[in-house]
Amino acid sequence: MPSPIVGSSLRMTLLGEFALINDRSVLPIGLAGQRLLAYLALRRGPMRRTQIAEALWLAGTGARAAANLRAAMSRLPRPGGRSLVDTAAGHLTLSPAIDTDLRACTALMQQQDTPGTTDLRGLSDDLLPSWDDEWLVLEREQHRQRRLHALERLSGRLCEDGRYEDAVCAALAAVAGEPLRESAHRCVIRAHLLEGNSAEALRQYELYRRLIRADLGLSPSPALRALVAPLLGRPADDE
């Protein structure tokens, strides 16, 4: 296994905007270099040069894409005199010295069932949302779904612990990630109900009802309507 960059702390941010931070300094990296490093970080293993070039430079010929890859690699900074990309037998791998916020976020999501865990850092940001690269679409959606489910699970666990304020915050973070997601709104409403805030629960329901009607021409599910029906003294309607 390649040795890490000695004496250097490298961290790549992929959630929100791209950045590569060496200790406390942001390294200047061109757009092609950013995409190369992000691609390698998301693939998490040795990748053939030809596969990388073809994925990152779809519009070019094989030879042109290979030339673009070589140029991108040649322009990458070398903190401490070491390469950010390891090369071997026609394959490229991100240096093991580089940690990523996505890796930390994934570990955090796996800890959501741990008592006392309420850290929302990383669970509120999508994967490189300003990039429109084709190779990134599936990775971005997978991360989005994982983080929304993690936020909803966290909200439910916090409700079980009687920590309703934190439960509402986690659920609202899920709503912010996808305003039309009924399960996220249901988490908010349930937390308000458990805390005894009926008016807040009805307000959240009404917000969602109007939103889904305006954007999709739909109504809340029977399950969600039943959740607030006792507060109305009648079944929640679709007006």
C-alpha positions in Angstrom: 0.0 0.0 0.0 1.3 3.5 -0.9 2.6 5.4 2.1 0.8 8.5 3.2 2.1 12.0 2.7 4.4 12.5 5.7 3.7 15.6 7.8 0.7 16.7 5.9 -3.0 16.7 6.8 -5.0 16.5 3.6 -8.8 16.8 3.5 -11.1 16.9 0.5 -14.6 18.3 0.7 -17.1 16.8 -1.7 -20.3 17.8 0.2 -21.2 21.3 -1.0 -18.3 22.8 -2.9 -15.1 21.1 -3.8 -11.9 22.0 -1.9 -8.7 20.2 -1.0 -7.2 21.5 2.2 -3.6 21.0 3.2 -3.5 21.5 7.0 -5.4 24.9 7.0 -4.6 26.1 3.5 -6.9 25.5 0.4 -4.8 24.2 -2.4 -5.3 25.8 -5.8 -6.6 23.2 -8.2 -8.0 23.7 -11.7 -11.4 22.3 -12.7 -10.0 19.3 -14.5 -7.9 18.4 -11.5 -10.9 18.8 -9.2 -12.9 16.4 -11.3 -10.1 13.9 -11.5 -9.6 13.9 -7.7 -13.4 13.7 -7.0 -13.8 10.9 -9.4 -11.1 8.8 -7.8 -12.4 9.6 -4.3 -15.9 8.3 -5.3 -14.6 5.2 -7.0 -12.5 4.2 -4.0 -10.1 1.9 -5.8 -7.6 1.6 -8.7 -9.1 2.7 -11.9 -7.8 2.2 -15.5 -6.5 5.4 -17.1 -8.6 4.8 -20.2 -11.8 4.4 -18.1 -11.1 7.6 -16.2 -10.3 9.6 -19.3 -13.5 8.4 -21.1 -15.7 9.2 -18.1 -14.3 12.7 -17.5 -14.0 13.8 -21.1 -17.0 12.4 -22.9 -16.8 14.8 -25.8 -13.3 14.0 -26.9 -11.7 11.1 -28.8 -9.8 8.4 -26.9 -6.5 10.1 -27.7 -7.7 13.5 -26.8 -9.3 12.3 -23.5 -6.0 10.6 -22.6 -4.1 13.8 -23.3 -6.5 15.8 -21.1 -6.0 13.3 -18.3 -2.2 13.6 -18.6 -2.5 17.4 -18.6 -4.8 17.4 -15.5 -2.4 15.2 -13.6 0.6 17.3 -14.5 -1.1 20.4 -13.1 -2.0 18.9 -9.7 -0.1 20.4 -6.7 2.4 18.3 -4.9 2.2 19.1 -1.2 5.3 17.9 0.6 6.7 16.8 -2.8 4.4 13.9 -3.0 1.7 13.1 -5.6 -2.0 13.3 -4.8 -2.6 10.4 -7.2 -0.8 7.1 -7.0 0.0 5.4 -10.3 0.7 1.7 -11.0 0.3 -0.6 -14.0 -1.9 1.8 -16.0 -4.2 2.4 -13.0 -4.7 5.5 -10.9 -5.7 5.7 -7.2 -6.3 8.6 -4.9 -3.5 9.0 -2.4 -4.5 7.3 1.0 -3.3 10.5 2.7 -6.4 12.3 1.5 -9.4 12.0 3.8 -12.8 13.2 2.6 -15.9 14.7 4.3 -18.0 12.1 2.4 -16.2 9.3 4.2 -16.7 11.0 7.6 -20.4 11.6 6.7 -20.9 7.9 5.8 -19.4 6.9 9.1 -21.7 9.3 10.9 -24.8 7.9 9.1 -23.7 4.4 10.3 -23.7 5.7 13.9 -27.2 7.1 13.9 -28.5 4.3 16.1 -25.8 5.1 18.7 -27.3 6.7 21.9 -26.3 10.3 22.2 -25.5 10.9 18.5 -27.1 14.1 17.3 -24.4 15.4 15.0 -26.0 16.8 11.8 -22.8 17.9 10.2 -22.5 16.5 6.6 -26.1 15.4 6.7 -27.4 18.7 5.3 -25.3 18.9 2.1 -25.6 17.1 -1.2 -22.6 15.8 -3.1 -21.1 18.5 -5.4 -24.5 20.0 -6.2 -23.2 22.6 -8.6 -21.5 20.0 -10.9 -23.5 18.5 -13.8 -21.2 15.7 -14.7 -22.9 12.5 -16.0 -20.7 10.2 -13.9 -21.8 12.0 -10.7 -25.5 11.7 -11.1 -26.0 8.2 -9.5 -23.4 8.9 -6.7 -25.2 12.1 -5.8 -28.6 10.6 -5.7 -27.4 7.6 -3.6 -25.9 10.0 -1.1 -29.0 12.2 -1.0 -31.2 9.2 -0.3 -28.9 7.9 2.4 -28.6 11.2 4.2 -32.4 11.8 4.1 -33.1 8.4 5.5 -30.4 8.9 8.2 -32.0 12.2 9.2 -35.4 10.6 9.5 -34.0 7.7 11.5 -32.3 10.1 13.8 -35.4 12.1 14.3 -37.3 9.0 15.3 -34.7 7.9 17.7 -34.6 11.3 19.3 -38.3 11.2 19.8 -38.0 7.9 21.6 -35.4 9.5 23.9 -37.8 12.4 24.5 -35.4 14.9 22.9 -38.1 16.6 20.8 -36.2 19.8 20.0 -33.4 17.8 18.4 -35.9 15.5 16.7 -37.6 18.5 15.1 -34.3 19.9 13.9 -33.2 16.6 12.3 -36.6 16.2 10.6 -36.5 19.7 9.3 -33.1 19.1 7.8 -34.6 16.2 5.9 -37.5 18.5 4.7 -34.9 21.1 3.5 -33.2 18.3 1.6 -36.4 17.4 -0.2 -39.4 19.7 0.5 -41.9 17.3 -1.2 -40.8 14.2 0.8 -43.8 13.2 2.9 -41.8 10.9 5.2 -39.7 13.9 6.3 -42.8 16.1 7.0 -44.3 13.2 8.9 -41.2 13.1 11.2 -41.7 16.8 11.9 -45.4 16.4 12.6 -44.8 13.3 14.9 -42.2 15.2 16.9 -44.5 18.1 17.4 -47.3 15.8 18.5 -45.2 13.9 20.9 -44.1 17.2 22.5 -47.7 18.3 22.8 -47.4 21.1 20.2 -50.6 20.5 18.3 -50.7 23.9 16.5 -47.2 23.3 15.2 -48.1 19.9 14.0 -51.2 21.3 12.1 -49.1 24.1 10.7 -46.5 21.6 9.3 -49.3 19.5 7.8 -50.9 22.5 6.2 -47.6 23.6 4.7 -47.0 20.2 3.2 -50.6 19.9 1.9 -50.4 23.2 0.1 -47.0 22.5 -1.3 -47.7 19.1 -2.7 -51.0 20.3 -4.2 -49.3 23.3 -5.9 -46.3 21.4 -7.2 -47.7 18.0 -8.0 -51.5 18.3 -7.9 -51.5 15.6 -5.2 -52.9 15.3 -1.6 -51.2 13.9 1.5 -51.5 10.2 2.0 -54.3 8.7 4.1 -51.7 7.8 6.7 -50.5 11.4 7.1 -54.1 12.7 7.2 -54.9 10.2 9.9 -52.0 11.5 12.0 -53.6 14.9 12.3 -57.3 14.0 12.1 -57.7 13.8 15.9 -56.6 17.4 16.2 -59.4 18.5 13.8 -62.2 16.4 15.4 -62.9 15.0 11.9 -60.9 13.3 9.1 -58.4 15.7 7.5 -59.8 16.7 4.1 -58.1 17.5 0.8 -59.2 21.1 0.4 
